[in-house]
């Protein structure tokens, strides 16, 4: 009797696999064969099932489990946001070739002063590097946002650090700090980049709605940007000493703008490989109160900060 109960249990489990397989659309011929094995001796289970070759049952069961695992893996691959996250080699290989007119004869950024929305319109979507001088000199962020203020804000807001793990990216660049919490737990000497301390430079997206609402009190989207442009729901902060970002492309949907809140920053630009024979690499720097605009999807770019100096920027997109 116990043996018969075990056999029924095996059949129930195999039938469960069969139903799952049917739902996933696995090969009908194999399903029929499986169904035959599973249901054979349904009316004469004592005689027929006892004589059934158990190796066949195990073999078919393993086949179905394997097929289900492959199918589930395929479902995951097709539904995953990123098959190989943050793999710049794959992104570069999949990048469409650029029209080199975007960088032909460009050897320096376009410098604009006191530009209005109407005056900026002809430059807005040109993919040319642009600096708008003193465009954010009125931001409260220049005097009111600092390391201590941000630390208190994150430490006093429930779920602040978790928000970075649930969708907002933290970038440590070449710094040996791997979370924003580690950044805010640095000893005071390193925070101030005192002699003998390792420099640091990090960036992150503000995804937490309360933090974002609070920080946005200190700055606004530059007024000269197109009125009908689309903007993301979050902005990024970058700050630290000396190091900056290594040469890279951004795989983002829109053009980039970055407000230089504090300090100076040097930008190094290189055209994409297919345009190297047409275009030039060059450098420029921005000062506090400037806004730099760049199509970082087409220009390889790196940034650096003068030795011993602190830099803070607010960055977002438009398009």
Secondary structure, DSSP 8 states (H G I E B T S, - for coil): -HHHHHHHHHHHHHHHHHHHHHHHT--HHHHHHHHHHHHTTSSSIIIIIHHS-HHHHHHHHHHHHHHHHHHHHHHHHHH-S-SSTT-HHHHHHHS----GGGTTT--S-EEEES--HHHHTTTTTS---EEEETTTTT-THHHH--HHHHHHHHHTSTTHHHHHHTT--EE-TTSS--SHHHHHTS-HHHHTT-TTS---EEEEE---HHHHHHHGGG----TTS-TT----S--EEEEEES----SB----SSEEEEEEEES-EEEEEEE-GGGTTT---EEEEE-TT-EEEE-TTTEEEEEE--TT-EEEEEEEEE-
